[in-house]
Amino acid sequence: MKKSNIFAYIELSKLVEELRQSATSDKLKEKLKAQAAYFNIIEPRYFSDALVHEWEGIVSFTKQKGARVDEDGNVISNAASNSIDSLSISDCQTLVERLNVLFEKVKNEFQ
């Protein structure tokens, strides 16, 4: 069985660690928005066949609203930041939990 790429493991570990520091805080949404680049950097191809759909589901969830644009069509906020901004605190906590579960699965592939 093909394991996830070490890049996915390392980058996901950084993301999860950053979010862990704010997991119960009212700053969780801001922390998620600050880390939103990870949803663009970590490509699905870096995950094993067993985990790729889980990552794609997370990314899809974080980009559901699309980018925010101004009246001239200029991007004001990318899709991930814009979508995360519209999430409730409960949704943010659920997203962090999904990321934690996925990270544990990726970590287990390397043990």
Protein Blocks (a to p, Z undefined) as FASTA:
>chain_A
ZZddfklmmmmmmmmmmmmmmmmpcklmmmmmmmmmmmmmmgfklpcfklmmmmmmmmmm
mmmnopaddfkopafbdfklmmmmmpcfklmmmmmmmmmmmmmmmmmmmZZ
